[in-house]
Amino acid sequence: MSIKTIVWGENVHDQENQVVADLYPKGMHTCIAAGLNLDENIEASTAVLQDPEHGLSQERLDKTDVLLWWGHAAHGDVSDEVVERVANAVLGGMGLIVLHSGHFSKIFKRLMGTPCNLTWREAGERERLWVASRNHPIVKGIPDHFELEFEEMYGEPFGIPEPLETVLISWFQGGEVFRSGVTYKRGAGNVFYFRPGHETYPTYHDDNVKTILKNAVNWAYNEQPRILDPNDAPNVPVTEALEPIVERGPKLHADGEAGFK
C-alpha cells in the first residue's frame, strides 16, 4: 500500500514572482511532490489555495495519510473551516509536515497553541544544518551536517512548545542558530516542522532536502485506522462501568445529557 500524500501549496509567489516561477516552473508544490514520488512507498498529489475548499475536502482528507503544508503570503486567506478539518484529521491520525514559512500558518498555530514567531533575514545566507538526533528515521541517509548555499535566515527564539524531538539544528552565516527540524505528537497524528524552503532559492531541488522529506513522510505515516471523531468525549453510564458501582452523591448532568466543552 502506498502512503497517500498531498503536497499543499499556497501557489501565490509561484504565479506572481518571476524568480520563483523560473526556479519552479510548475509550482513549488509540484516540485516537492515529484521528489516524494521518487520513493516507491509514496504516492504524492498536490492541492493549492485556489482550488475549491483549497483542495482539502473532507472526502479527500479521509483518504490522505500525510499532508505537507507550504504557505507564506496568504495565511489569512485559508478558510477556518478547512483548518479545523485538517486539525481534526491530524488529531485522528493523519501525518502533517509543515514547511518553512508555514510556521505562521493557521494550521500550525492551531496545533501548537503558541505564536510560532521567530527572527528572520532575507539575505541569501549559507545555512548549515546539523543532525541533532542521530539514527532518527527522518535523517536516514543524511550526513552529520550539510549546507544550503542560499537560504533565508530564521533565528531563535522560536515561539513553539518544547518539541518531542529536535532532529535538526541550523547555523547561518550571520551567526544565528535555529531548531530547523522538530517533531510533535498531536492526538494520534505525527507532526514534523522543517525549516528550509524559501521560494526564491532552489532548496527543494537539493538532494538532502528531498531525502529528508521522503523520510519524513514515511515517519509521519500512521498505519492504524483513523479516529473518526477525535473530539468526542462520551459519557459512560453507571450501567456500563467495567466494575459494578452504585451511583451516589448529587449529579450535575442528567442521564444522556452531553457534557460541556
N, C-alpha and C positions, 0 to 999 in steps of 0.2 A: 504493500500500500504506500503510495506517495504521500508526502506531507503537503497537504493543500495549503498554499501560501498566497497571501495577497500583499503586493507592494503598493502602499497608498502614497500618492504624491500630490502635493499642492498644485503643481503644474502652473505656476504663475510666472516666475522668472524664466522658466523653460520657454515660455511663449513670448515674453516681453523684453528679455535681455539677450543681445546678440552673442555676448561672450558665453553665456550659459548654453544657448542654442547651438553654438559651434562645438562645444565640448560634449553636449548630449543632444544630438540632432533629433532623436526620438523621445526625448524627455528623460530626466534622471530616473524616474520610476521604471522605465523600460530597460535602462542600462543595469539597474540593480537587479531586476527580475532576470535578465539574461545571465548575469553572473550566478544567481542562485540556481538557475536551471542547468548549470554545468554539473550539479550534484544529482546523481540518479535517484536519490531519495526525495527530492524536492520537485514539486510541480507548482511553479510560481506564475501568477497572473497579476494584472495591475488594476488599480482604480484611482480616480482623480477627483479633486474637489468639485469639478464642473459636472460630473456625472449625476444623474438623478439619485437622490439620497447619498450623494458623494460616493456612489458605487458600493455602499456598505448596507444593503438591505438586510433585514432580519434573516431572510432565506439564505442569502449568500454567506453571512456570518456564521450561520448554523453549520455550514459545510466547510468552514475555514479552520485550519489547525493553528496557523501562526499568521499574524498580521505585522507588517513592517510599516512604520509611520514616519514620513518626512514632510515637514512643514516649516514655513518661515514668515512669509509676508502676510498671510491671510488666516492666522489662527482664529481671529474673531468671526470669520465667515463660516466656520464649521458649525453645523447645527447642533444645538444642545441635545436634541433628541437622539441624534446619531452618536454623540459622545456617550450618552447613558447606555445606548445599545451596545457600543463597543466595550464599555466598562463592565457591563453585566456578562458579556461573552468572556472577558478575561477572568472575572471572578468565578465563572463557571468552568474554566479550564483552558481557554484559548490562550496561546502564547502571544506576547506582544514585544516587539523590538522597536524602540524609539530612537531615531537617528538625528544627530547634530542639533539644529535649532528647534527640533521637536521637543526639546526640554521645556519650551514655553507653550507647547500645545495644550489645548483643553484636556485631552485625554490623559496626558502625563501628569498634569497638575491635579486632575481629579483623582488619580490613583495614588499619587504621592501625598496629597493633602498639605503641601508646602508651596512657597512661592517659586521654587526651582530657578531662582535667579543666580547670576554669575557675573564676572567681569569679562570683557571681550575687547578685541582689537582686530581690525581687518587690515593686515599689512603683508600678507603673503609670507609669513614666517615659516621656518623649518620647524616641524613638530617631530619629536622623538617619543615614540610610545614604548613603554616598558611593561613587560608582563609582570604583574604583581601576584599572580596565583598560578604557579607552575602546575602543569598537568591538568588544569581546568579544561573541560571539553571545549569551551569557546575559543581557546588559544591553541588547540591541537594543530601541530604543524607550523606554528609561529615561532620565530627565534626569540631570544630573551628581550630583544628590542628591534625595532625597525623605524625608518624615518619616512615622513612625507615632506617633500621639498617645499611645497606651498600649502599653507592652511591658515585659517582664521584662528586667532588665539582665544581660547576660553580659559579663565583663571579662577582659582579659589578666592573667596569661599563660594561653594556651590550649595545653594539652598535646598538640599534634598534630605530626606530622612537617612539615618545610618543604613548603608546598604547591607544586604545579606552577605554579599561578597564584593570586594573590589578586585576586578580581574586585570584592568589596565590602568596605568597612570601615564600622563603626558608631561613632557617638558617642552617649552617653547623658547625660541631664540631670545626673546625679551626677558626671559628668566622665570616666567610664571610656570606653575605646575597645575595639574587638573586631574580629577578622577574620571578618566575617559571611558571606562568600561565597568559598569556596576550592575549587579543583579538584585532582583526583589522577588518575593512571593506575594501575590495579591489574590486572596481567596485560593482557588485551585490553579490559578494561572501563573506561569513563569514570565517575568518581565526583565528585559535587558535594555539598558541605555548605552549607546555607543556614540561617542562624541564626533569623530571626523565626518566631513561631508559638506563643506561649504561649496555652494553651487558654482562659483567662478573658478574652481580648481578641479583638476582631474582625479579627485580622490577615489571615486567609485570605479575607476579603471585600474586601480592598484591591486596587484595580486594578493598582497597580505590582507587588504581590506575585504576583498572578495572571499578569502578563506575564512576570515572571522565571521562574516555574515552568514556563510553557509553553515559554519559550526554553530552559530547562534540559533539558527532555525532548528537544527537537529536537537540542540539543548532545550529550546523552548517548547518543543512538541510534547504534548501530553496524550498518551495513547488511551487513557481512561475515558469512559463516556462523559460527555459534557453534563454538568449540573444544570438542569433546565431552569430552575428558579433560585439562584444563589442568594437572593434577598429574603427568601421565605423564612419565617420564624414561627413555626406551628406550635399551638398549644397541645400538650399531651394530657388527655383526660386521666382522672384518677383510675378509671377502669382499665386503662392501657399501660399503667405503670408496670415495669418488669417485675417488681416485688410487690406483694399485697400491702396496701396502705389504707388508712382510714382518714378521710378528709376531716380537718378540724380547723378552728380559728376562723376569723372573718375573711371575706373574699372581696376583692376589688372588681373582678370580672365575672360576668355571668357565663354559664356553660355555653360554649360555642362562640363566644364573643372574640373578635380579633384583638390582638394585643396592640399596644401603642408603638408607633415608630417615629 
